[in-house]
């Protein structure tokens, strides 16, 4: 056994111990990419990383022929065909394809928000959410449409926009034969098909299908809530018109007579 002199862990192989020390103690990453500057613990990791720059994808899916740069990515992809979700939340029972998705999900239960915006101080549970949020502070639009060259802040926005130039409708309803170009429109449609309860925003009218999404939107919605008109504001009070049917009949006045009649004893 090869024990670590900085913690209580021990390993059966010297190489595993060296990897452990580099990853958790020294932070040493001697193998550097000469194209982007990223560093790795082992040379084999650097070789795998180079595929990002070369576009090499040596691992094929036998079911759909899709290609991947690493065997781990292929393994994760195959779960999409099998429906396997081996990582389960112990709190609510939700299952996930990869452990990273489970770790992010657990922050919903713990309330942890480790990623903070250095401009406005807002915190987020996921790094991708922080990156998307930071684009709101910048006017930069780095993603362009291939057809009309219109620019967008995020890659997802340009992907959704490009469907305008095609007849493609990739989002299909599993209840009927209708399909849509945007996931948001499919969700609204499915709610009608399944007769699900949607939660509307009182300010802007947007609808949401989960309380968490609705709460997040309401906290950040900048639309002003229009005050509801009261009945007195909608219709001024009007006195009912006097009709023969509604007019109250006056009782006849009875005049008292002062004459007294004497009676015999």
C-alpha positions in Angstrom: 0.0 0.0 0.0 1.1 3.5 -0.8 -0.3 6.0 1.9 -0.7 9.7 1.3 1.5 11.7 3.7 -1.0 14.6 3.6 -4.3 12.8 4.3 -5.5 9.4 5.5 -6.0 7.9 2.0 -3.8 5.1 0.7 -3.5 3.4 -2.7 -2.4 0.0 -4.1 -0.5 1.6 -7.0 2.2 4.3 -6.9 0.7 6.0 -10.0 -2.7 6.3 -8.3 -1.0 8.0 -5.3 0.8 10.5 -7.6 -2.4 11.3 -9.3 -4.1 11.8 -6.0 -1.4 14.2 -4.7 -1.5 16.2 -7.9 -5.3 16.6 -8.0 -6.0 17.2 -4.3 -2.8 18.6 -2.7 -0.1 20.1 -5.0 -2.4 21.1 -7.9 0.5 20.2 -10.2 -0.6 19.8 -13.9 2.6 19.6 -16.0 1.0 18.8 -19.3 -0.1 21.9 -21.1 -2.1 22.3 -24.3 -0.1 24.5 -26.8 -3.3 25.8 -28.5 -5.5 26.9 -25.6 -3.3 26.7 -22.5 -5.3 24.2 -20.5 -3.2 22.0 -18.2 -3.6 18.3 -17.2 -2.2 15.9 -14.7 -1.4 13.2 -17.2 -0.2 13.2 -20.8 -3.1 10.8 -21.7 -5.6 13.4 -20.6 -3.8 16.0 -22.8 -4.1 13.7 -25.8 -7.8 13.2 -25.3 -8.2 17.0 -25.0 -6.5 17.6 -28.3 -9.5 16.0 -30.0 -11.4 19.2 -29.1 -9.1 21.1 -31.5 -8.8 18.4 -34.2 -12.4 17.3 -34.2 -11.5 13.6 -34.0 -14.3 11.4 -32.7 -13.2 7.8 -32.7 -16.2 6.3 -30.7 -19.3 5.5 -32.7 -22.8 4.7 -31.4 -24.0 1.4 -32.9 -27.7 2.5 -32.7 -27.7 6.0 -34.3 -24.1 6.2 -35.7 -23.4 9.4 -33.7 -19.7 10.0 -33.0 -17.9 11.0 -29.7 -14.4 12.0 -28.7 -14.3 9.9 -25.6 -15.6 6.5 -24.5 -17.2 8.1 -21.4 -19.3 10.4 -23.6 -20.4 7.4 -25.6 -21.4 5.6 -22.5 -23.5 8.5 -21.3 -25.1 8.8 -24.8 -26.1 5.1 -24.8 -28.2 5.8 -21.7 -30.4 8.0 -23.9 -31.3 4.9 -25.9 -31.7 2.6 -22.9 -33.3 5.1 -20.5 -30.9 4.1 -17.8 -30.6 6.8 -15.0 -28.3 5.3 -12.4 -27.8 8.4 -10.2 -30.8 8.8 -7.8 -31.6 11.6 -5.4 -32.0 10.3 -1.8 -34.3 13.2 -0.9 -37.0 13.2 -3.7 -36.2 10.1 -5.7 -35.4 11.9 -9.0 -32.9 10.0 -11.2 -30.2 11.3 -13.5 -28.0 10.1 -16.3 -24.8 11.5 -14.9 -23.5 12.2 -11.4 -22.9 15.9 -12.2 -26.6 16.5 -12.9 -27.4 14.9 -9.5 -24.9 17.1 -7.7 -26.5 20.2 -9.3 -29.9 18.9 -8.4 -29.0 18.5 -4.7 -28.4 22.2 -4.5 -32.2 22.7 -4.9 -32.6 20.9 -1.6 -29.7 22.5 0.2 -30.2 26.0 -1.2 -26.5 26.2 -2.0 -25.6 28.9 -4.6 -21.8 28.8 -5.0 -21.5 30.8 -8.2 -21.7 34.6 -7.7 -21.7 37.3 -10.2 -18.9 39.8 -9.6 -20.9 42.6 -11.2 -24.2 42.6 -9.3 -23.7 40.0 -6.6 -26.4 37.6 -7.6 -25.7 34.0 -6.8 -26.5 30.8 -8.8 -26.6 27.1 -8.2 -24.9 26.3 -11.6 -22.0 27.7 -13.4 -23.9 27.7 -16.7 -26.6 29.8 -15.2 -24.0 32.3 -14.1 -22.4 32.5 -17.5 -25.8 33.1 -19.1 -26.5 35.8 -16.5 -23.2 37.6 -17.2 -24.3 38.1 -20.8 -27.0 40.5 -19.5 -24.2 42.8 -18.3 -22.5 42.8 -21.7 -23.6 44.1 -25.0 -21.4 41.5 -26.8 -23.3 39.3 -29.2 -20.7 36.7 -30.2 -23.1 34.2 -31.9 -24.3 34.8 -35.5 -27.0 33.2 -37.6 -25.5 31.3 -40.5 -28.3 32.5 -42.9 -29.0 36.1 -42.0 -26.0 36.9 -39.9 -28.2 38.3 -37.1 -26.3 38.2 -33.8 -27.2 36.8 -30.4 -25.8 36.6 -26.9 -26.0 32.8 -26.4 -25.6 29.8 -28.6 -29.0 28.5 -27.6 -30.6 31.7 -28.8 -29.0 31.5 -32.3 -30.0 27.8 -32.5 -33.6 28.6 -31.8 -33.6 31.5 -34.2 -32.1 29.5 -37.1 -35.3 27.3 -37.1 -37.1 30.3 -38.6 -35.2 29.8 -41.8 -36.2 26.1 -42.1 -39.4 24.0 -41.9 -37.9 21.9 -39.1 -40.1 21.4 -36.1 -38.0 19.2 -33.7 -40.2 19.5 -30.7 -43.1 17.0 -31.0 -46.1 16.5 -28.7 -46.3 12.9 -27.4 -50.1 13.3 -27.0 -50.9 14.2 -30.6 -49.2 14.7 -34.0 -48.4 18.4 -33.6 -44.8 19.7 -33.6 -43.2 23.0 -32.8 -40.1 25.0 -33.5 -39.6 26.1 -29.8 -39.7 24.0 -26.6 -41.6 26.8 -24.9 -44.5 26.6 -27.3 -44.5 22.8 -27.0 -44.8 23.1 -23.2 -47.8 25.4 -23.5 -49.4 23.0 -26.0 -48.8 19.9 -23.8 -50.4 21.6 -20.9 -53.5 22.0 -22.9 -53.4 18.4 -24.2 -52.8 16.9 -20.7 -55.0 19.6 -19.0 -52.2 20.4 -16.6 -52.3 23.3 -14.2 -50.1 26.2 -15.3 -49.0 29.0 -13.0 -49.3 32.5 -14.6 -47.3 35.6 -13.7 -49.7 38.3 -12.7 -47.4 41.0 -14.0 -46.4 39.9 -17.6 -48.7 37.0 -18.2 -46.1 34.3 -18.8 -47.0 30.8 -17.7 -44.9 28.2 -15.9 -45.2 24.5 -15.2 -43.3 24.2 -12.0 -43.5 26.3 -8.8 -39.7 26.7 -8.7 -39.6 28.3 -12.2 -42.5 30.5 -11.4 -40.9 31.7 -8.1 -37.6 32.5 -9.9 -39.4 34.4 -12.6 -41.6 36.4 -10.2 -38.5 37.5 -8.2 -36.9 38.9 -11.4 -39.9 40.1 -13.4 -39.8 43.8 -13.9 -43.3 44.3 -15.3 -45.7 46.2 -13.1 -48.8 44.6 -11.9 -51.9 46.4 -13.1 -54.4 47.1 -10.3 -57.7 45.4 -10.7 -60.6 47.7 -11.2 -63.2 47.6 -8.5 -66.9 47.4 -9.2 -67.3 51.0 -8.3 -64.5 52.0 -10.7 -65.9 49.9 -13.5 -69.5 51.1 -13.2 -70.6 54.2 -11.3 -73.5 53.7 -8.9 -76.8 54.5 -10.5 -80.1 55.0 -8.7 -82.8 52.6 -9.9 -85.3 54.3 -12.1 -88.8 54.6 -10.6 -91.2 52.5 -12.6 -94.9 51.8 -11.9 -93.7 48.4 -10.6 -90.9 49.6 -8.4 -92.6 52.8 -7.1 -93.7 52.4 -3.5 -97.4 53.1 -3.0 -98.1 55.7 -0.3 -100.5 54.6 2.4 -103.6 56.8 2.6 -103.7 59.1 5.6 -106.4 58.5 8.1 -107.9 61.7 9.6 -109.1 61.3 13.2 -112.5 62.6 14.2 -112.9 64.7 17.4 -116.6 63.9 17.9 -117.3 61.6 20.8 -120.4 59.4 21.0 -122.1 59.2 24.4 -123.3 55.8 25.4 -126.1 55.0 27.8 -125.1 53.6 31.2 
